[in-house]
Amino acid sequence: MTTRPLSVPLAVETHSTLVPASAYPQNIRIQLRGEDDGIKSIAENDVEAFVDFSRYETRGTYRVPVQIRKKGTALNVEPLEISVNPLEVSIMLDQKINKTLTVTADVRGKVAAGFDLVSHSISPQEIVVSGPMGILENLLEIRTDPIDLDGRRSDFNVEVNIAKEYPFLAFRGNGIALFQGVVRPSVPVLNIEGIPIAIEGLNFRFGADIGGRTGSVRLEGGQFLLDGFIPDAGFLSIDCSALTQPGTYTLPVKFRLPDGIFLIRGEPEELNITIFPNGEENFPVEERVLID
């Protein structure tokens, strides 16, 4: 008689409403004992180790013995003794639920200097996950494995695994997502705030008040142009040439851009302006913008 040690995966059998929710041995050490020729003829997958929790229907922690199934060549070897280690396994079982989670791309690193990742998408955006209620009930999203951006200079697509951060979760489908990244050369931008707003075309008989408002812009263009750009007096303006009576009006703000510089965002787009006759006693002089 001879002996032969093996390590085989441990299968866990549960009731359909329950799933494992605690760590347990993934492999079981077994020892075969029998005649030399018979022992050597047994393949590793001819002996299965399993634990049967199927009789339990409520969540809890249970301990059951490790059992062995023989198949293939092992069915015909006699005599054959099989011992296992450990003899028993304890596992916590929890209610099995399904939940739809948002798939989030785990993007790391930076694209090459002079380039920007301007947009990206992940498909599928959601995935159905099954597992223990105690884990899934508090989860809203699940991440992919890391996606490396370092050195990228152009658009790219990459298949990435959905991360198995929790060992007791199972994904519906193949557990793979497609990440699509859009990479473009960087465009220099310039932000300017506190820009005076000029009043243009106002009849000399009137004064105007805009409440001290100033404007702000976000511009893009060549780096050389942006570095030397200073807004002139009429860069932001309101055209009052059509106003012939005192009152409060809402007028658009005009943005006067030089060649090669483009407006990304400008504020305000329109402005309330109060028009009053010059010399009106009940309007404070310091709040007026007078146009000769």
ChimeraX commands (.cxc) that place a marker at each C-alpha (Angstrom):
marker #1 position 0.00,0.00,0.00 radius 0.5
marker #1 position 1.23,3.52,-0.88 radius 0.5
marker #1 position -0.02,7.03,-0.21 radius 0.5
marker #1 position -0.36,10.05,-2.49 radius 0.5
marker #1 position -1.18,13.63,-1.34 radius 0.5
marker #1 position -3.39,15.93,-3.45 radius 0.5
marker #1 position -4.87,19.42,-3.14 radius 0.5
marker #1 position -8.30,19.82,-4.73 radius 0.5
marker #1 position -10.78,22.74,-4.97 radius 0.5
marker #1 position -13.56,22.84,-2.39 radius 0.5
marker #1 position -17.10,23.15,-3.81 radius 0.5
marker #1 position -19.81,24.72,-1.63 radius 0.5
marker #1 position -23.40,23.57,-2.13 radius 0.5
marker #1 position -26.17,25.73,-0.63 radius 0.5
marker #1 position -29.92,26.20,-0.77 radius 0.5
marker #1 position -30.91,28.35,-3.78 radius 0.5
marker #1 position -31.80,31.32,-1.53 radius 0.5
marker #1 position -28.48,31.44,0.33 radius 0.5
marker #1 position -24.85,32.13,-0.59 radius 0.5
marker #1 position -21.55,32.04,1.35 radius 0.5
marker #1 position -20.77,35.33,3.11 radius 0.5
marker #1 position -17.54,34.51,4.98 radius 0.5
marker #1 position -14.10,33.23,4.06 radius 0.5
marker #1 position -13.58,29.47,3.77 radius 0.5
marker #1 position -10.79,27.19,2.45 radius 0.5
marker #1 position -10.64,27.31,-1.33 radius 0.5
marker #1 position -8.72,24.03,-1.48 radius 0.5
marker #1 position -8.75,20.87,0.62 radius 0.5
marker #1 position -5.75,18.63,1.22 radius 0.5
marker #1 position -6.56,14.96,0.66 radius 0.5
marker #1 position -4.49,11.80,0.88 radius 0.5
marker #1 position -5.05,8.72,-1.24 radius 0.5
marker #1 position -3.99,5.31,0.08 radius 0.5
marker #1 position -4.03,2.13,-1.96 radius 0.5
marker #1 position -1.97,-0.07,-4.24 radius 0.5
marker #1 position 0.80,1.73,-6.06 radius 0.5
marker #1 position -0.45,1.21,-9.64 radius 0.5
marker #1 position -4.02,2.15,-8.77 radius 0.5
marker #1 position -3.03,5.31,-6.87 radius 0.5
marker #1 position -0.85,6.55,-9.73 radius 0.5
marker #1 position -3.65,6.10,-12.26 radius 0.5
marker #1 position -6.00,8.55,-10.49 radius 0.5
marker #1 position -6.08,12.05,-12.04 radius 0.5
marker #1 position -6.46,15.09,-9.77 radius 0.5
marker #1 position -9.91,15.89,-11.12 radius 0.5
marker #1 position -11.11,12.31,-10.41 radius 0.5
marker #1 position -11.60,13.26,-6.74 radius 0.5
marker #1 position -13.89,16.14,-5.71 radius 0.5
marker #1 position -14.19,17.72,-2.26 radius 0.5
marker #1 position -17.45,19.45,-1.29 radius 0.5
marker #1 position -19.47,20.69,1.67 radius 0.5
marker #1 position -23.26,20.40,1.62 radius 0.5
marker #1 position -25.21,23.27,3.28 radius 0.5
marker #1 position -28.34,22.76,1.17 radius 0.5
marker #1 position -30.49,21.70,4.12 radius 0.5
marker #1 position -30.14,25.16,5.71 radius 0.5
marker #1 position -32.71,27.74,4.57 radius 0.5
marker #1 position -32.08,30.68,6.92 radius 0.5
marker #1 position -29.06,32.95,7.22 radius 0.5
marker #1 position -26.54,32.00,9.88 radius 0.5
marker #1 position -23.19,30.29,10.50 radius 0.5
marker #1 position -23.05,26.51,10.10 radius 0.5
marker #1 position -20.42,23.77,10.30 radius 0.5
marker #1 position -20.57,20.64,8.11 radius 0.5
marker #1 position -18.13,17.81,7.29 radius 0.5
marker #1 position -16.03,17.80,4.13 radius 0.5
marker #1 position -17.20,15.06,1.78 radius 0.5
marker #1 position -15.58,13.33,-1.20 radius 0.5
marker #1 position -16.95,12.31,-4.57 radius 0.5
marker #1 position -15.10,9.79,-6.71 radius 0.5
marker #1 position -15.40,9.80,-10.48 radius 0.5
marker #1 position -13.50,8.65,-13.54 radius 0.5
marker #1 position -10.55,6.36,-12.79 radius 0.5
marker #1 position -11.04,6.69,-9.03 radius 0.5
marker #1 position -14.30,4.67,-9.27 radius 0.5
marker #1 position -12.40,1.55,-10.34 radius 0.5
marker #1 position -9.46,1.63,-7.92 radius 0.5
marker #1 position -9.73,-0.91,-5.09 radius 0.5
marker #1 position -8.70,-0.78,-2.35 radius 0.5
marker #1 position -8.76,3.01,-1.98 radius 0.5
marker #1 position -8.81,5.03,1.22 radius 0.5
marker #1 position -9.27,8.83,1.11 radius 0.5
marker #1 position -8.62,11.13,4.08 radius 0.5
marker #1 position -9.24,14.89,4.13 radius 0.5
marker #1 position -7.86,17.90,6.01 radius 0.5
marker #1 position -9.70,19.79,7.42 radius 0.5
marker #1 position -12.47,17.40,8.37 radius 0.5
marker #1 position -15.12,20.15,8.74 radius 0.5
marker #1 position -15.72,23.64,7.40 radius 0.5
marker #1 position -17.67,26.49,9.01 radius 0.5
marker #1 position -19.27,29.11,6.73 radius 0.5
marker #1 position -21.64,32.03,7.32 radius 0.5
marker #1 position -24.58,31.95,4.89 radius 0.5
marker #1 position -26.56,35.04,3.90 radius 0.5
marker #1 position -29.66,35.80,1.88 radius 0.5
marker #1 position -28.91,35.88,-1.87 radius 0.5
marker #1 position -30.07,39.01,-3.69 radius 0.5
marker #1 position -29.60,40.57,-7.14 radius 0.5
marker #1 position -28.83,44.26,-7.57 radius 0.5
marker #1 position -28.01,46.55,-10.49 radius 0.5
marker #1 position -24.82,48.56,-9.84 radius 0.5
marker #1 position -23.24,51.44,-11.76 radius 0.5
marker #1 position -19.92,50.54,-13.40 radius 0.5
marker #1 position -17.25,53.17,-12.63 radius 0.5
marker #1 position -13.97,53.37,-14.57 radius 0.5
marker #1 position -10.90,53.41,-12.30 radius 0.5
marker #1 position -8.78,55.82,-14.37 radius 0.5
marker #1 position -5.19,56.35,-13.23 radius 0.5
marker #1 position -2.18,58.29,-14.45 radius 0.5
marker #1 position -1.95,61.17,-16.93 radius 0.5
marker #1 position -1.89,61.34,-20.71 radius 0.5
marker #1 position 1.26,62.65,-22.42 radius 0.5
marker #1 position 2.35,66.25,-21.84 radius 0.5
marker #1 position 0.47,68.61,-24.15 radius 0.5
marker #1 position -2.61,66.37,-24.33 radius 0.5
marker #1 position -5.87,66.08,-22.38 radius 0.5
marker #1 position -8.36,63.27,-21.79 radius 0.5
marker #1 position -11.36,65.32,-22.91 radius 0.5
marker #1 position -14.00,62.61,-22.41 radius 0.5
marker #1 position -14.43,58.93,-21.72 radius 0.5
marker #1 position -17.17,56.31,-21.51 radius 0.5
marker #1 position -17.64,52.81,-20.14 radius 0.5
marker #1 position -19.86,50.05,-21.51 radius 0.5
marker #1 position -21.87,48.54,-19.94 radius 0.5
marker #1 position -22.75,51.45,-17.68 radius 0.5
marker #1 position -24.59,49.10,-15.30 radius 0.5
marker #1 position -24.26,45.45,-14.38 radius 0.5
marker #1 position -26.45,42.98,-12.48 radius 0.5
marker #1 position -24.62,41.51,-9.49 radius 0.5
marker #1 position -25.73,38.67,-7.21 radius 0.5
marker #1 position -24.39,37.96,-3.75 radius 0.5
marker #1 position -24.95,38.26,0.01 radius 0.5
marker #1 position -27.50,40.85,1.08 radius 0.5
marker #1 position -25.16,42.11,3.83 radius 0.5
marker #1 position -22.65,43.23,1.19 radius 0.5
marker #1 position -24.87,44.27,-1.70 radius 0.5
marker #1 position -27.47,46.31,0.17 radius 0.5
marker #1 position -24.97,49.15,0.77 radius 0.5
marker #1 position -23.27,49.10,-2.65 radius 0.5
marker #1 position -24.21,51.63,-5.34 radius 0.5
marker #1 position -21.34,51.14,-7.79 radius 0.5
marker #1 position -18.59,48.75,-8.71 radius 0.5
marker #1 position -15.22,49.71,-10.20 radius 0.5
marker #1 position -13.19,48.32,-13.04 radius 0.5
marker #1 position -9.60,47.21,-12.72 radius 0.5
marker #1 position -7.20,50.19,-13.06 radius 0.5
marker #1 position -6.99,51.82,-16.52 radius 0.5
marker #1 position -3.57,53.38,-17.18 radius 0.5
marker #1 position -3.49,56.71,-19.05 radius 0.5
marker #1 position 0.28,57.30,-18.86 radius 0.5
marker #1 position 1.80,58.43,-22.16 radius 0.5
marker #1 position -1.35,58.22,-24.28 radius 0.5
marker #1 position -1.54,60.69,-27.18 radius 0.5
marker #1 position -4.61,59.52,-29.13 radius 0.5
marker #1 position -8.09,58.04,-28.74 radius 0.5
marker #1 position -8.08,54.48,-27.41 radius 0.5
marker #1 position -10.35,51.56,-26.56 radius 0.5
marker #1 position -9.46,48.94,-23.99 radius 0.5
marker #1 position -11.27,45.95,-22.50 radius 0.5
marker #1 position -10.98,45.84,-18.73 radius 0.5
marker #1 position -12.21,43.43,-16.07 radius 0.5
marker #1 position -14.76,44.56,-13.54 radius 0.5
marker #1 position -12.86,44.41,-10.26 radius 0.5
marker #1 position -13.63,41.55,-7.89 radius 0.5
marker #1 position -13.31,43.68,-4.77 radius 0.5
marker #1 position -15.70,41.40,-2.89 radius 0.5
marker #1 position -15.04,37.65,-3.21 radius 0.5
marker #1 position -18.67,36.59,-2.72 radius 0.5
marker #1 position -20.18,38.56,-5.63 radius 0.5
marker #1 position -21.02,37.10,-9.03 radius 0.5
marker #1 position -21.55,39.19,-12.19 radius 0.5
marker #1 position -24.17,38.56,-14.83 radius 0.5
marker #1 position -22.31,38.31,-18.13 radius 0.5
marker #1 position -18.57,37.96,-18.70 radius 0.5
marker #1 position -17.49,40.60,-16.17 radius 0.5
marker #1 position -15.67,42.66,-18.84 radius 0.5
marker #1 position -16.28,46.33,-19.72 radius 0.5
marker #1 position -15.16,48.41,-22.72 radius 0.5
marker #1 position -13.50,51.73,-21.86 radius 0.5
marker #1 position -13.28,54.38,-24.59 radius 0.5
marker #1 position -11.07,57.44,-24.09 radius 0.5
marker #1 position -10.92,60.59,-26.24 radius 0.5
marker #1 position -7.52,62.30,-26.16 radius 0.5
marker #1 position -6.88,65.69,-27.78 radius 0.5
marker #1 position -3.97,68.17,-27.88 radius 0.5
marker #1 position -4.23,70.63,-25.02 radius 0.5
marker #1 position -5.72,74.05,-25.85 radius 0.5
marker #1 position -4.39,76.97,-23.75 radius 0.5
marker #1 position -7.10,78.84,-21.85 radius 0.5
marker #1 position -7.19,82.16,-20.03 radius 0.5
marker #1 position -9.62,83.26,-17.30 radius 0.5
marker #1 position -10.13,86.99,-16.69 radius 0.5
marker #1 position -12.43,88.49,-14.03 radius 0.5
marker #1 position -13.43,91.99,-12.98 radius 0.5
marker #1 position -13.61,93.37,-16.53 radius 0.5
marker #1 position -15.32,96.81,-16.76 radius 0.5
marker #1 position -18.43,96.91,-18.93 radius 0.5
marker #1 position -18.54,99.93,-21.24 radius 0.5
marker #1 position -21.75,101.83,-22.07 radius 0.5
marker #1 position -21.86,102.67,-25.79 radius 0.5
marker #1 position -24.18,104.80,-27.90 radius 0.5
marker #1 position -26.08,106.43,-25.02 radius 0.5
marker #1 position -27.71,109.77,-25.83 radius 0.5
marker #1 position -25.86,112.63,-24.11 radius 0.5
marker #1 position -29.10,113.69,-22.38 radius 0.5
marker #1 position -29.05,110.51,-20.25 radius 0.5
marker #1 position -26.93,108.86,-17.61 radius 0.5
marker #1 position -26.77,105.11,-16.93 radius 0.5
marker #1 position -26.32,102.87,-13.93 radius 0.5
marker #1 position -25.37,99.14,-14.04 radius 0.5
marker #1 position -24.98,98.65,-10.30 radius 0.5
marker #1 position -21.20,98.34,-10.40 radius 0.5
marker #1 position -21.35,95.06,-12.31 radius 0.5
marker #1 position -18.22,93.73,-14.01 radius 0.5
marker #1 position -17.73,90.81,-16.37 radius 0.5
marker #1 position -15.61,87.66,-16.60 radius 0.5
marker #1 position -14.51,85.50,-19.53 radius 0.5
marker #1 position -12.83,82.17,-20.27 radius 0.5
marker #1 position -10.87,82.34,-23.50 radius 0.5
marker #1 position -8.91,79.88,-25.63 radius 0.5
marker #1 position -6.34,80.39,-28.33 radius 0.5
marker #1 position -2.64,80.21,-29.03 radius 0.5
marker #1 position -0.42,80.46,-25.97 radius 0.5
marker #1 position 1.46,83.44,-27.43 radius 0.5
marker #1 position -1.77,85.38,-28.01 radius 0.5
marker #1 position -3.16,84.64,-24.57 radius 0.5
marker #1 position 0.05,85.51,-22.76 radius 0.5
marker #1 position 0.01,89.05,-24.15 radius 0.5
marker #1 position -3.75,89.69,-24.09 radius 0.5
marker #1 position -5.13,92.62,-22.06 radius 0.5
marker #1 position -8.83,93.54,-22.52 radius 0.5
marker #1 position -9.27,97.05,-23.94 radius 0.5
marker #1 position -11.87,99.55,-22.78 radius 0.5
marker #1 position -14.52,98.23,-25.16 radius 0.5
marker #1 position -13.89,94.52,-24.71 radius 0.5
marker #1 position -17.24,94.14,-22.89 radius 0.5
marker #1 position -19.96,96.62,-23.77 radius 0.5
marker #1 position -23.68,97.36,-23.84 radius 0.5
marker #1 position -25.18,99.11,-26.87 radius 0.5
marker #1 position -27.64,101.77,-25.67 radius 0.5
marker #1 position -28.09,103.59,-28.97 radius 0.5
marker #1 position -31.71,102.47,-29.29 radius 0.5
marker #1 position -32.78,103.83,-25.88 radius 0.5
marker #1 position -34.77,107.09,-26.06 radius 0.5
marker #1 position -36.60,107.15,-22.71 radius 0.5
marker #1 position -35.57,106.79,-19.05 radius 0.5
marker #1 position -36.29,103.41,-17.46 radius 0.5
marker #1 position -34.77,100.02,-16.64 radius 0.5
marker #1 position -33.80,97.76,-19.52 radius 0.5
marker #1 position -32.27,94.30,-19.96 radius 0.5
marker #1 position -29.67,94.39,-22.72 radius 0.5
marker #1 position -27.18,91.86,-24.09 radius 0.5
marker #1 position -23.50,92.19,-23.28 radius 0.5
marker #1 position -21.23,92.21,-26.34 radius 0.5
marker #1 position -17.82,90.55,-26.34 radius 0.5
marker #1 position -15.26,92.08,-28.72 radius 0.5
marker #1 position -12.67,89.35,-29.46 radius 0.5
marker #1 position -9.41,89.83,-31.36 radius 0.5
marker #1 position -8.46,87.45,-34.16 radius 0.5
marker #1 position -7.13,84.10,-32.95 radius 0.5
marker #1 position -8.83,84.24,-29.53 radius 0.5
marker #1 position -12.14,82.48,-28.95 radius 0.5
marker #1 position -14.75,82.77,-26.23 radius 0.5
marker #1 position -15.49,79.61,-24.22 radius 0.5
marker #1 position -17.68,81.29,-21.63 radius 0.5
marker #1 position -18.59,84.89,-20.84 radius 0.5
marker #1 position -20.61,86.38,-17.99 radius 0.5
marker #1 position -22.94,88.16,-17.78 radius 0.5
marker #1 position -24.63,87.45,-21.08 radius 0.5
marker #1 position -27.16,90.21,-20.40 radius 0.5
marker #1 position -27.45,92.98,-17.86 radius 0.5
marker #1 position -30.06,95.24,-16.26 radius 0.5
marker #1 position -29.31,98.93,-16.89 radius 0.5
marker #1 position -31.16,101.96,-15.51 radius 0.5
marker #1 position -31.39,105.03,-17.75 radius 0.5
marker #1 position -32.12,108.42,-16.16 radius 0.5
marker #1 position -32.08,112.06,-17.30 radius 0.5
marker #1 position -28.84,113.87,-16.52 radius 0.5
marker #1 position -29.21,116.10,-13.47 radius 0.5
marker #1 position -32.08,114.13,-11.85 radius 0.5
marker #1 position -31.89,115.00,-8.11 radius 0.5
marker #1 position -33.08,111.71,-6.63 radius 0.5
marker #1 position -30.38,109.54,-8.19 radius 0.5
marker #1 position -26.90,109.47,-6.50 radius 0.5
marker #1 position -24.25,110.96,-8.76 radius 0.5
marker #1 position -21.57,108.44,-7.72 radius 0.5
marker #1 position -23.66,105.54,-9.09 radius 0.5
marker #1 position -24.01,107.00,-12.58 radius 0.5
marker #1 position -21.98,106.20,-15.66 radius 0.5
marker #1 position -22.15,109.36,-17.76 radius 0.5
marker #1 position -21.49,109.30,-21.47 radius 0.5
marker #1 position -20.50,112.60,-23.08 radius 0.5
marker link #1:1,2 radius 0.2
marker link #1:2,3 radius 0.2
marker link #1:3,4 radius 0.2
marker link #1:4,5 radius 0.2
marker link #1:5,6 radius 0.2
marker link #1:6,7 radius 0.2
marker link #1:7,8 radius 0.2
marker link #1:8,9 radius 0.2
marker link #1:9,10 radius 0.2
marker link #1:10,11 radius 0.2
marker link #1:11,12 radius 0.2
marker link #1:12,13 radius 0.2
marker link #1:13,14 radius 0.2
marker link #1:14,15 radius 0.2
marker link #1:15,16 radius 0.2
marker link #1:16,17 radius 0.2
marker link #1:17,18 radius 0.2
marker link #1:18,19 radius 0.2
marker link #1:19,20 radius 0.2
marker link #1:20,21 radius 0.2
marker link #1:21,22 radius 0.2
marker link #1:22,23 radius 0.2
marker link #1:23,24 radius 0.2
marker link #1:24,25 radius 0.2
marker link #1:25,26 radius 0.2
marker link #1:26,27 radius 0.2
marker link #1:27,28 radius 0.2
marker link #1:28,29 radius 0.2
marker link #1:29,30 radius 0.2
marker link #1:30,31 radius 0.2
marker link #1:31,32 radius 0.2
marker link #1:32,33 radius 0.2
marker link #1:33,34 radius 0.2
marker link #1:34,35 radius 0.2
marker link #1:35,36 radius 0.2
marker link #1:36,37 radius 0.2
marker link #1:37,38 radius 0.2
marker link #1:38,39 radius 0.2
marker link #1:39,40 radius 0.2
marker link #1:40,41 radius 0.2
marker link #1:41,42 radius 0.2
marker link #1:42,43 radius 0.2
marker link #1:43,44 radius 0.2
marker link #1:44,45 radius 0.2
marker link #1:45,46 radius 0.2
marker link #1:46,47 radius 0.2
marker link #1:47,48 radius 0.2
marker link #1:48,49 radius 0.2
marker link #1:49,50 radius 0.2
marker link #1:50,51 radius 0.2
marker link #1:51,52 radius 0.2
marker link #1:52,53 radius 0.2
marker link #1:53,54 radius 0.2
marker link #1:54,55 radius 0.2
marker link #1:55,56 radius 0.2
marker link #1:56,57 radius 0.2
marker link #1:57,58 radius 0.2
marker link #1:58,59 radius 0.2
marker link #1:59,60 radius 0.2
marker link #1:60,61 radius 0.2
marker link #1:61,62 radius 0.2
marker link #1:62,63 radius 0.2
marker link #1:63,64 radius 0.2
marker link #1:64,65 radius 0.2
marker link #1:65,66 radius 0.2
marker link #1:66,67 radius 0.2
marker link #1:67,68 radius 0.2
marker link #1:68,69 radius 0.2
marker link #1:69,70 radius 0.2
marker link #1:70,71 radius 0.2
marker link #1:71,72 radius 0.2
marker link #1:72,73 radius 0.2
marker link #1:73,74 radius 0.2
marker link #1:74,75 radius 0.2
marker link #1:75,76 radius 0.2
marker link #1:76,77 radius 0.2
marker link #1:77,78 radius 0.2
marker link #1:78,79 radius 0.2
marker link #1:79,80 radius 0.2
marker link #1:80,81 radius 0.2
marker link #1:81,82 radius 0.2
marker link #1:82,83 radius 0.2
marker link #1:83,84 radius 0.2
marker link #1:84,85 radius 0.2
marker link #1:85,86 radius 0.2
marker link #1:86,87 radius 0.2
marker link #1:87,88 radius 0.2
marker link #1:88,89 radius 0.2
marker link #1:89,90 radius 0.2
marker link #1:90,91 radius 0.2
marker link #1:91,92 radius 0.2
marker link #1:92,93 radius 0.2
marker link #1:93,94 radius 0.2
marker link #1:94,95 radius 0.2
marker link #1:95,96 radius 0.2
marker link #1:96,97 radius 0.2
marker link #1:97,98 radius 0.2
marker link #1:98,99 radius 0.2
marker link #1:99,100 radius 0.2
marker link #1:100,101 radius 0.2
marker link #1:101,102 radius 0.2
marker link #1:102,103 radius 0.2
marker link #1:103,104 radius 0.2
marker link #1:104,105 radius 0.2
marker link #1:105,106 radius 0.2
marker link #1:106,107 radius 0.2
marker link #1:107,108 radius 0.2
marker link #1:108,109 radius 0.2
marker link #1:109,110 radius 0.2
marker link #1:110,111 radius 0.2
marker link #1:111,112 radius 0.2
marker link #1:112,113 radius 0.2
marker link #1:113,114 radius 0.2
marker link #1:114,115 radius 0.2
marker link #1:115,116 radius 0.2
marker link #1:116,117 radius 0.2
marker link #1:117,118 radius 0.2
marker link #1:118,119 radius 0.2
marker link #1:119,120 radius 0.2
marker link #1:120,121 radius 0.2
marker link #1:121,122 radius 0.2
marker link #1:122,123 radius 0.2
marker link #1:123,124 radius 0.2
marker link #1:124,125 radius 0.2
marker link #1:125,126 radius 0.2
marker link #1:126,127 radius 0.2
marker link #1:127,128 radius 0.2
marker link #1:128,129 radius 0.2
marker link #1:129,130 radius 0.2
marker link #1:130,131 radius 0.2
marker link #1:131,132 radius 0.2
marker link #1:132,133 radius 0.2
marker link #1:133,134 radius 0.2
marker link #1:134,135 radius 0.2
marker link #1:135,136 radius 0.2
marker link #1:136,137 radius 0.2
marker link #1:137,138 radius 0.2
marker link #1:138,139 radius 0.2
marker link #1:139,140 radius 0.2
marker link #1:140,141 radius 0.2
marker link #1:141,142 radius 0.2
marker link #1:142,143 radius 0.2
marker link #1:143,144 radius 0.2
marker link #1:144,145 radius 0.2
marker link #1:145,146 radius 0.2
marker link #1:146,147 radius 0.2
marker link #1:147,148 radius 0.2
marker link #1:148,149 radius 0.2
marker link #1:149,150 radius 0.2
marker link #1:150,151 radius 0.2
marker link #1:151,152 radius 0.2
marker link #1:152,153 radius 0.2
marker link #1:153,154 radius 0.2
marker link #1:154,155 radius 0.2
marker link #1:155,156 radius 0.2
marker link #1:156,157 radius 0.2
marker link #1:157,158 radius 0.2
marker link #1:158,159 radius 0.2
marker link #1:159,160 radius 0.2
marker link #1:160,161 radius 0.2
marker link #1:161,162 radius 0.2
marker link #1:162,163 radius 0.2
marker link #1:163,164 radius 0.2
marker link #1:164,165 radius 0.2
marker link #1:165,166 radius 0.2
marker link #1:166,167 radius 0.2
marker link #1:167,168 radius 0.2
marker link #1:168,169 radius 0.2
marker link #1:169,170 radius 0.2
marker link #1:170,171 radius 0.2
marker link #1:171,172 radius 0.2
marker link #1:172,173 radius 0.2
marker link #1:173,174 radius 0.2
marker link #1:174,175 radius 0.2
marker link #1:175,176 radius 0.2
marker link #1:176,177 radius 0.2
marker link #1:177,178 radius 0.2
marker link #1:178,179 radius 0.2
marker link #1:179,180 radius 0.2
marker link #1:180,181 radius 0.2
marker link #1:181,182 radius 0.2
marker link #1:182,183 radius 0.2
marker link #1:183,184 radius 0.2
marker link #1:184,185 radius 0.2
marker link #1:185,186 radius 0.2
marker link #1:186,187 radius 0.2
marker link #1:187,188 radius 0.2
marker link #1:188,189 radius 0.2
marker link #1:189,190 radius 0.2
marker link #1:190,191 radius 0.2
marker link #1:191,192 radius 0.2
marker link #1:192,193 radius 0.2
marker link #1:193,194 radius 0.2
marker link #1:194,195 radius 0.2
marker link #1:195,196 radius 0.2
marker link #1:196,197 radius 0.2
marker link #1:197,198 radius 0.2
marker link #1:198,199 radius 0.2
marker link #1:199,200 radius 0.2
marker link #1:200,201 radius 0.2
marker link #1:201,202 radius 0.2
marker link #1:202,203 radius 0.2
marker link #1:203,204 radius 0.2
marker link #1:204,205 radius 0.2
marker link #1:205,206 radius 0.2
marker link #1:206,207 radius 0.2
marker link #1:207,208 radius 0.2
marker link #1:208,209 radius 0.2
marker link #1:209,210 radius 0.2
marker link #1:210,211 radius 0.2
marker link #1:211,212 radius 0.2
marker link #1:212,213 radius 0.2
marker link #1:213,214 radius 0.2
marker link #1:214,215 radius 0.2
marker link #1:215,216 radius 0.2
marker link #1:216,217 radius 0.2
marker link #1:217,218 radius 0.2
marker link #1:218,219 radius 0.2
marker link #1:219,220 radius 0.2
marker link #1:220,221 radius 0.2
marker link #1:221,222 radius 0.2
marker link #1:222,223 radius 0.2
marker link #1:223,224 radius 0.2
marker link #1:224,225 radius 0.2
marker link #1:225,226 radius 0.2
marker link #1:226,227 radius 0.2
marker link #1:227,228 radius 0.2
marker link #1:228,229 radius 0.2
marker link #1:229,230 radius 0.2
marker link #1:230,231 radius 0.2
marker link #1:231,232 radius 0.2
marker link #1:232,233 radius 0.2
marker link #1:233,234 radius 0.2
marker link #1:234,235 radius 0.2
marker link #1:235,236 radius 0.2
marker link #1:236,237 radius 0.2
marker link #1:237,238 radius 0.2
marker link #1:238,239 radius 0.2
marker link #1:239,240 radius 0.2
marker link #1:240,241 radius 0.2
marker link #1:241,242 radius 0.2
marker link #1:242,243 radius 0.2
marker link #1:243,244 radius 0.2
marker link #1:244,245 radius 0.2
marker link #1:245,246 radius 0.2
marker link #1:246,247 radius 0.2
marker link #1:247,248 radius 0.2
marker link #1:248,249 radius 0.2
marker link #1:249,250 radius 0.2
marker link #1:250,251 radius 0.2
marker link #1:251,252 radius 0.2
marker link #1:252,253 radius 0.2
marker link #1:253,254 radius 0.2
marker link #1:254,255 radius 0.2
marker link #1:255,256 radius 0.2
marker link #1:256,257 radius 0.2
marker link #1:257,258 radius 0.2
marker link #1:258,259 radius 0.2
marker link #1:259,260 radius 0.2
marker link #1:260,261 radius 0.2
marker link #1:261,262 radius 0.2
marker link #1:262,263 radius 0.2
marker link #1:263,264 radius 0.2
marker link #1:264,265 radius 0.2
marker link #1:265,266 radius 0.2
marker link #1:266,267 radius 0.2
marker link #1:267,268 radius 0.2
marker link #1:268,269 radius 0.2
marker link #1:269,270 radius 0.2
marker link #1:270,271 radius 0.2
marker link #1:271,272 radius 0.2
marker link #1:272,273 radius 0.2
marker link #1:273,274 radius 0.2
marker link #1:274,275 radius 0.2
marker link #1:275,276 radius 0.2
marker link #1:276,277 radius 0.2
marker link #1:277,278 radius 0.2
marker link #1:278,279 radius 0.2
marker link #1:279,280 radius 0.2
marker link #1:280,281 radius 0.2
marker link #1:281,282 radius 0.2
marker link #1:282,283 radius 0.2
marker link #1:283,284 radius 0.2
marker link #1:284,285 radius 0.2
marker link #1:285,286 radius 0.2
marker link #1:286,287 radius 0.2
marker link #1:287,288 radius 0.2
marker link #1:288,289 radius 0.2
marker link #1:289,290 radius 0.2
marker link #1:290,291 radius 0.2
marker link #1:291,292 radius 0.2
view
